């Protein structure tokens, strides 16, 4: 079920919920187990309602992380300023 042109996300969710509710009621009327029908309806609704949100999240994520550059910067800022570790301690 795709959103209509100009339809808000909330309106589309309401329409999808009503559709899935109708399908579930028909299946229950045909004698299917209520628990199984409701579980499948819930799974289908969550899948439908989360799909547009996942698409938006994927479109906005830009990965600019460069591990080599990050390692070099960390080495320059921290590791280069620390002296070598003592391999033993003497009480002289």
C-alpha positions, 0 to 999 in steps of 0.5 A: 500500500503506497501513500497517495500524492500529498498524503501525510504519513499519519494519514497513510498510517491510519489508512494502512491500519484500517486495511490490515484490520479489515484483512485480520477481521476477515481471516478471523471470520474464516476461522483462523486462530485469533492470536496468529492473525493478530500477531501477523497483523502486528508484524505487517503493520510495523513493517509497513510503518517503519519502511518509509522511516528506514528509507529516510534514515538511509538517505540522510546517513553519510559515512565520512569516517576514514579509519586511517586518518583517524588513527594518524590523528590519534597517534599525533595527538596522544601517542606521540606525546607519551614517552616509552613505558618503563619495562621495570621499576627500580628502587635505587 
